[in-house]
């Protein structure tokens, strides 16, 4: 039996088979998207931390310490902005998943009704 025959028979025998396959594919795609997002953000936050560490190592006197400490406010704002952007991106990914999964289920329901 070829795989196409198996898939056709499974679709007939198990009415939710196509929806299940679609949802599994969607879940895999979303998992991949989330993993790459997390890797990218880990890199981004690591870069910020390493930059701060390097700048701290450059403190040599009271003036450079004062400059270093004065810049922490901007760094905190940068991190806050980045976190806000990250939460927005995660919400978009979640909304995409919800919208696409509902679409798959609707399409399968339409096939059953036909």
C-alpha positions, 0 to 999 in steps of 0.5 A: 500500500502506498502512502497516498492510499493510506492517507485516503483510507485514513481520511475516509475511516477517521473523519477528523484525520485531515483536521488532525494532520493540519493541526499537527502541522500548524503546531509544529510550525508554531513550535518552530516559530517560537523556538527561533523567536526564543533563540533570537531573544536570548541572543539579544538579551545576552548581547545587552548583558555582555555590553553592560559587563564590558562597560563596567570593566572599563570603569577606571575612576570616579568620572567613568563610574559616574558615566557608567551609572548615568547610562543605566537608565537608558539601558533599563528603558531599552530593555523595557522597550524590547520586552514590550516588543517581545510580548507583542510578538508573542501575542501575535504568534498566539493569535496566529495559532488561534486563528489558523487552528480555528480555520482548520477546524472550520474547514473540516466542519465544512467538509463533514457537512458537505 
